[in-house]
Amino acid sequence: MTSFACAPETADLEFSFTLSHCMQKGNNLAFHLIQSFKPDETDPETAHKIGVELSNGFLKDQYEYVLSTHVDKDHIHNHLIFCAANFLDHRKFVSNRRSYYQIRKLSDRLCQDFGLSVVVTSEEKGKAYKEYLAHQTGTSWKTDLRRAISQTIKHSQSYEEFLLRLNVSGYETKQNQGILFRKIGQQRYVKGRTLGLPYTLEQIKKNFLQKQTHANQSQTSDRLPSLIDIDAYLKAIKNKGYARSLEIKNLKAISKSLLFLEEQGIYTVGSLDNKLREVKEEFEATRVEIKKLEDKISELSEIAKHIRTIKEITKNSEAYMVNLTQSKHIILQSSIKVLKEKGIEPFSLDVHALQKDLQDLIDKKRQLYIRYREVKVFLRQIRTARSNLNCLYSPSQNLEVDKQ
């Protein structure tokens, strides 16, 4: 169990104390979020660490929370309870579709960073009971078809290439007010819309339109284009014109890479590798520094919250112990205990000075993030340029690349 800006034993009272300062009224005391993991894929410690990073990521050190990791089911899962209002300006947390997808996106990214699987929304329509049983036992031909379509879309660059690859995989298609699929040798076609929204003609074509848009944006952005493995493209094998267009793309890609290296004053493979190593080290150092700042910001935010709580409860120093309600007394003792465990004398710090230090750290983190993004872009460019050179020269050669 981990808590932030509150004690697990008194979290309900501390939540209520924070909510009592809100201008917005309502009966909601807290939000409850459950984060589950695939059975036998992770351990409780890793799951808990992911839960803490998720909590800090979207609550941004502004909401009291209690996080617990449960192992009482077949799957490990986290329970997060956080206050319905933050303790800085006492505004309510806005829970809507947008915030849900932001949390889900952050959770997926963290799981992928730790090498764990994430849920992919299939948006499938309801199955007949017979098909449901087949799906459960792994014998559903529709499940195989969906998987084949999804994989083919992933590895295709155009709708025409998608149809060609799917045919090579053993499936036939035809268009008739939509798209229909069947396995070669099968008697009947199945409509794409009966497989689910991702398998309709409109959605499939939309996927390739988005891919093309992204490719066009990449050409005008700070990304260096990567060389294309022409031999891996089925369409290029069967269509010499298409293969020729890919060759032209490759020529442009290597030209841009060499121009980029010239701008950086890099003319040998050795100096390129040295530069790559330097940028990697700077990128990692910047990332570590940001993490240290985030930990310090989180710690100071929690300390400032407890000091503000103590100051408010004890603002009438002569009479506060006499008129103190039981709940406020418990909250006061809890805050004092947390600070003393951190080696801080509760009445010795100036909350305004602490708040200024906190703002300075936040400003420093913002500047570091700007540098972090710049280094990340440059690292991507250097890696792409090195990869493109690897495609030109065999690893055994140590050739000098000059302006010519």
TORBA-858452 format. One line per 3 residues: their letters; for each residue x, y, z of C-alpha. Coordinates in Angstrom, 2 decimals. Layout:
N
a = X/Y/Z  ... .
# end
This chain:
404
mts = 0.00/0.00/0.00  1.16/3.52/-0.88  -0.47/6.82/0.00 .
fac = 0.22/10.39/-1.01  -0.50/13.52/1.09  -2.60/11.48/3.52 .
ape = -2.37/8.48/5.84  -4.27/5.33/4.76  -5.88/5.09/8.22 .
tad = -7.28/8.65/8.09  -7.69/9.16/4.34  -11.49/9.52/4.53 .
lef = -11.20/12.31/7.11  -8.45/14.08/5.17  -10.48/13.81/1.96 .
sft = -13.46/15.37/3.77  -11.28/18.16/5.16  -10.03/19.02/1.65 .
lsh = -13.56/18.87/0.22  -14.87/21.19/2.94  -12.92/24.03/1.27 .
cmq = -14.55/23.52/-2.15  -16.91/26.08/-3.62  -18.41/23.29/-5.74 .
kgn = -20.89/21.20/-3.82  -21.70/17.53/-4.18  -21.73/14.24/-2.32 .
nla = -18.80/12.63/-4.12  -15.95/12.01/-1.67  -13.51/10.19/-3.96 .
fhl = -12.93/8.33/-7.20  -12.11/4.64/-7.43  -9.91/3.32/-10.24 .
iqs = -8.99/-0.34/-10.83  -5.96/-1.27/-12.94  -5.72/-4.98/-13.79 .
fkp = -2.89/-7.06/-15.25  -2.84/-10.23/-17.32  -2.54/-13.37/-15.12 .
det = 1.01/-14.63/-14.50  2.55/-11.75/-16.47  3.92/-9.62/-13.64 .
dpe = 4.69/-9.65/-9.93  3.02/-7.57/-7.16  6.01/-5.24/-6.75 .
tah = 6.12/-4.32/-10.45  2.34/-3.92/-10.59  2.47/-1.61/-7.57 .
kig = 5.28/0.45/-9.09  3.25/0.90/-12.29  0.25/1.92/-10.18 .
vel = 2.27/4.57/-8.34  3.63/6.00/-11.61  0.11/6.03/-13.07 .
sng = -1.27/7.81/-9.99  1.47/10.44/-9.96  1.24/10.83/-13.73 .
flk = -2.37/11.90/-14.04  -2.97/13.34/-10.54  0.20/15.48/-10.84 .
dqy = 0.96/15.64/-7.08  -2.25/17.58/-6.40  -4.68/14.96/-5.06 .
eyv = -4.52/12.83/-1.94  -4.68/9.14/-2.77  -4.31/5.64/-1.42 .
lst = -3.09/2.88/-3.72  -3.18/-0.82/-2.86  -2.10/-3.84/-4.90 .
hvd = -4.26/-6.95/-4.48  -3.19/-10.55/-5.05  -6.43/-12.21/-3.92 .
kdh = -7.56/-13.02/-7.49  -6.07/-14.94/-10.40  -4.88/-11.60/-11.77 .
ihn = -2.89/-8.98/-9.87  -4.68/-5.63/-9.77  -4.37/-2.15/-8.26 .
hli = -7.07/-0.20/-6.43  -6.62/3.56/-6.46  -8.83/5.80/-4.30 .
fca = -8.18/9.52/-4.77  -9.88/12.60/-3.37  -12.55/14.20/-5.53 .
anf = -10.82/17.61/-5.14  -7.19/18.69/-5.15  -5.56/20.23/-2.07 .
ldh = -4.03/23.22/-3.92  -7.01/25.23/-5.14  -9.71/22.75/-4.01 .
rkf = -11.15/22.29/-7.49  -13.03/19.08/-8.25  -11.51/16.42/-10.50 .
vsn = -13.27/16.40/-13.88  -14.21/12.83/-14.75  -15.38/12.43/-18.33 .
rrs = -14.60/10.53/-21.53  -11.52/12.65/-22.20  -9.98/12.09/-18.76 .
yyq = -10.77/8.37/-19.03  -8.85/8.00/-22.29  -5.97/10.09/-20.93 .
irk = -5.66/7.70/-17.96  -6.01/4.66/-20.18  -3.35/5.94/-22.61 .
lsd = -0.92/6.60/-19.74  -1.61/3.16/-18.25  -0.99/1.46/-21.61 .
rlc = 2.28/3.35/-22.10  3.54/2.39/-18.63  2.62/-1.27/-19.16 .
qdf = 4.42/-1.31/-22.51  7.48/0.33/-20.92  7.58/-2.55/-18.43 .
gls = 7.10/-5.13/-21.21  3.50/-5.99/-20.28  0.54/-6.51/-22.62 .
vvv = -2.34/-4.04/-22.96  -5.99/-4.47/-23.88  -6.71/-3.84/-27.56 .
tse = -10.32/-2.82/-28.17  -11.78/-5.09/-30.83  -15.17/-3.42/-31.05 .
ekg = -16.59/-6.77/-32.19  -20.29/-7.32/-32.46  -22.04/-9.89/-30.32 .
kay = -21.26/-13.52/-31.14  -23.64/-16.40/-31.49  -23.25/-18.95/-28.70 .
key = -21.74/-21.50/-31.08  -19.15/-18.97/-32.24  -18.50/-17.91/-28.64 .
lah = -17.63/-21.51/-27.69  -15.39/-21.81/-30.75  -13.67/-18.56/-29.79 .
qtg = -13.10/-19.82/-26.25  -11.52/-23.05/-27.52  -9.47/-21.29/-30.18 .
tsw = -11.25/-22.90/-33.16  -13.24/-19.90/-34.43  -12.50/-19.20/-38.12 .
ktd = -13.85/-15.68/-37.68  -11.27/-15.04/-34.95  -8.55/-16.26/-37.32 .
lrr = -9.94/-14.01/-40.06  -10.00/-10.95/-37.80  -6.42/-11.64/-36.76 .
ais = -5.29/-12.04/-40.38  -7.00/-8.79/-41.43  -5.49/-6.84/-38.51 .
qti = -1.97/-8.16/-39.18  -2.26/-7.46/-42.90  -3.42/-3.87/-42.29 .
khs = -0.50/-3.39/-39.93  2.09/-4.49/-42.53  0.54/-2.80/-45.59 .
qsy = 1.06/0.75/-46.79  -1.93/0.99/-49.12  -5.36/-0.56/-49.64 .
eef = -4.17/-2.29/-52.83  -1.20/-3.81/-50.99  -3.58/-4.93/-48.23 .
llr = -5.73/-6.87/-50.73  -2.64/-8.48/-52.28  -1.12/-9.50/-48.95 .
lnv = -4.43/-10.89/-47.69  -4.75/-13.00/-50.83  -1.23/-14.37/-50.33 .
sgy = -2.27/-15.23/-46.75  -5.06/-17.44/-48.08  -8.12/-15.16/-48.07 .
etk = -10.32/-13.78/-50.86  -12.20/-10.48/-50.91  -14.86/-8.80/-52.97 .
qnq = -16.68/-5.48/-52.75  -20.45/-5.22/-52.83  -21.79/-2.25/-50.82 .
gil = -18.90/-2.91/-48.47  -16.17/-5.53/-48.29  -16.63/-9.31/-47.93 .
frk = -14.07/-11.92/-46.88  -13.71/-15.67/-47.11  -10.95/-18.21/-46.74 .
igq = -9.85/-19.70/-50.06  -11.91/-22.86/-50.54  -14.66/-21.73/-48.20 .
qry = -18.20/-21.69/-49.62  -19.57/-18.36/-48.36  -18.28/-14.85/-47.85 .
vkg = -18.72/-12.95/-44.57  -19.44/-9.22/-44.50  -16.80/-7.05/-42.90 .
rtl = -19.37/-5.18/-40.81  -20.48/-8.44/-39.17  -16.91/-8.94/-37.94 .
glp = -16.94/-5.56/-36.19  -16.32/-1.88/-36.87  -12.53/-2.18/-37.53 .
ytl = -13.23/-4.59/-40.42  -15.64/-2.47/-42.45  -14.53/-1.06/-45.80 .
eqi = -14.79/2.51/-44.53  -12.63/1.85/-41.46  -9.99/-0.12/-43.39 .
kkn = -9.62/2.66/-45.97  -9.58/5.23/-43.16  -6.60/3.39/-41.61 .
flq = -4.60/3.75/-44.83  -5.62/7.40/-45.21  -4.28/8.06/-41.70 .
kqt = -1.06/6.20/-42.55  -0.60/8.32/-45.67  -1.33/11.53/-43.75 .
han = 1.20/10.53/-41.10  3.78/9.74/-43.80  3.23/13.15/-45.43 .
qsq = 3.59/14.88/-42.06  6.80/12.96/-41.38  8.30/14.20/-44.65 .
tsd = 7.76/17.82/-43.62  8.71/17.35/-39.96  12.08/16.94/-38.26 .
rlp = 12.09/13.19/-38.92  14.66/11.69/-41.24  13.13/9.06/-43.56 .
sli = 14.36/5.50/-43.13  15.45/3.30/-46.02  12.83/0.82/-47.21 .
did = 13.56/-2.88/-47.56  12.24/-3.26/-51.11  12.69/-7.05/-51.13 .
ayl = 10.16/-7.34/-48.27  7.34/-5.69/-50.26  5.12/-8.14/-52.12 .
kai = 3.79/-5.39/-54.38  7.33/-4.34/-55.29  8.17/-7.94/-56.22 .
knk = 5.23/-8.12/-58.62  5.26/-4.52/-59.85  8.50/-3.09/-61.26 .
gya = 7.04/0.42/-61.35  6.28/0.28/-57.64  9.75/-1.08/-56.93 .
rsl = 11.22/1.82/-58.90  9.26/4.37/-56.85  10.62/2.78/-53.63 .
eik = 14.17/3.02/-55.03  13.62/6.75/-55.62  12.35/7.12/-52.04 .
nlk = 15.49/5.38/-50.79  17.73/7.71/-52.81  15.98/10.71/-51.28 .
ais = 16.26/9.20/-47.80  20.00/8.59/-48.01  20.49/12.05/-49.57 .
ksl = 18.70/13.69/-46.62  20.72/11.61/-44.18  24.04/12.66/-45.72 .
lfl = 22.99/16.32/-45.82  21.98/16.10/-42.15  25.38/14.61/-41.24 .
eeq = 27.17/17.32/-43.22  25.24/20.00/-41.31  26.44/18.43/-38.07 .
giy = 30.05/18.33/-39.27  30.10/14.52/-39.31  32.12/13.00/-42.18 .
tvg = 33.24/9.59/-40.86  31.44/6.57/-39.47  33.63/6.77/-36.36 .
sld = 32.66/10.37/-35.60  29.01/9.46/-36.20  29.22/6.67/-33.63 .
nkl = 30.91/9.02/-31.15  28.18/11.60/-31.66  25.50/8.95/-31.23 .
rev = 27.08/7.85/-27.94  27.27/11.46/-26.69  23.62/12.18/-27.52 .
kee = 22.50/8.92/-25.87  24.36/9.86/-22.70  22.85/13.36/-22.67 .
fea = 19.37/11.97/-23.29  19.69/9.48/-20.43  21.19/12.08/-18.08 .
trv = 18.35/14.51/-18.83  15.76/11.80/-18.26  17.32/10.88/-14.90 .
eik = 17.45/14.54/-13.85  13.76/15.01/-14.70  12.88/11.93/-12.63 .
kle = 14.83/13.31/-9.66  13.01/16.64/-9.98  9.65/14.88/-10.17 .
dki = 10.42/12.95/-6.98  11.49/16.18/-5.22  8.37/18.03/-6.44 .
sel = 6.18/15.18/-5.19  7.89/15.22/-1.78  7.64/19.02/-1.39 .
sei = 3.99/19.02/-2.51  3.14/16.49/0.19  5.08/18.43/2.86 .
akh = 3.43/21.73/1.85  -0.02/20.13/2.04  0.56/18.89/5.59 .
irt = 2.00/22.24/6.73  -1.01/24.10/5.30  -3.33/21.67/7.08 .
ike = -1.57/22.16/10.43  -1.47/25.92/9.98  -5.18/26.13/9.21 .
itk = -6.28/23.88/12.09  -4.04/25.69/14.58  -4.51/29.25/13.30 .
nse = -6.14/30.23/16.61  -3.22/29.01/18.72  -4.83/29.79/22.07 .
aym = -8.14/28.05/21.61  -7.60/25.45/18.91  -7.00/22.51/21.27 .
vnl = -10.15/23.34/23.24  -12.50/23.77/20.27  -10.99/21.09/18.07 .
tqs = -13.41/18.46/16.79  -12.39/14.83/16.99  -11.95/14.52/13.21 .
khi = -9.75/17.64/13.01  -7.70/16.41/15.95  -7.10/13.11/14.12 .
ilq = -6.15/14.95/10.90  -3.79/17.24/12.85  -2.04/14.34/14.55 .
ssi = -1.76/12.49/11.25  -0.07/15.45/9.51  2.30/15.99/12.45 .
kvl = 3.21/12.30/12.42  3.98/12.30/8.66  6.25/15.34/8.96 .
kek = 8.10/13.98/11.99  8.70/10.69/10.14  10.39/12.78/7.46 .
gie = 12.53/14.48/10.11  10.67/17.79/9.85  9.56/19.89/12.81 .
pfs = 5.90/20.69/11.94  5.91/24.29/13.16  9.37/25.26/11.88 .
ldv = 8.73/25.69/8.15  7.29/28.65/6.28  4.70/27.39/3.83 .
hal = 5.17/30.42/1.54  8.92/29.82/1.27  8.24/26.15/0.63 .
qkd = 5.73/27.04/-2.08  8.34/29.28/-3.76  10.90/26.45/-3.73 .
lqd = 8.27/24.17/-5.21  7.51/26.64/-8.03  11.22/27.00/-8.77 .
lid = 11.50/23.22/-9.15  8.45/23.14/-11.43  9.96/25.88/-13.62 .
kkr = 13.27/24.01/-13.77  11.47/20.82/-14.75  9.63/22.68/-17.52 .
qly = 12.94/23.92/-18.95  14.45/20.45/-18.69  11.50/18.99/-20.58 .
iry = 12.14/21.43/-23.45  15.74/20.25/-23.64  14.63/16.63/-23.24 .
rev = 12.35/16.87/-26.29  15.10/18.55/-28.35  17.62/15.83/-27.48 .
kvf = 15.01/13.13/-28.16  14.41/14.48/-31.69  18.15/14.77/-32.37 .
lrq = 18.79/11.25/-31.06  16.10/9.90/-33.40  17.71/11.69/-36.34 .
irt = 21.20/10.39/-35.50  19.91/6.82/-35.11  18.05/6.96/-38.43 .
ars = 21.13/8.33/-40.21  23.28/5.55/-38.71  20.74/2.90/-39.67 .
nln = 20.60/4.21/-43.23  24.39/4.04/-43.49  24.29/0.45/-42.22 .
cly = 22.01/-0.38/-45.15  24.54/1.15/-47.58  27.73/-0.36/-46.22 .
sps = 28.44/-3.77/-44.77  29.40/-3.76/-41.05  32.92/-5.02/-41.91 .
qnl = 33.75/-1.90/-43.91  35.03/1.22/-42.20  34.57/3.74/-44.99 .
evd = 34.95/7.50/-44.80  31.86/9.40/-45.89  32.83/12.73/-47.49 .
kq = 30.90/15.55/-49.12  31.20/13.93/-52.55 .
# end
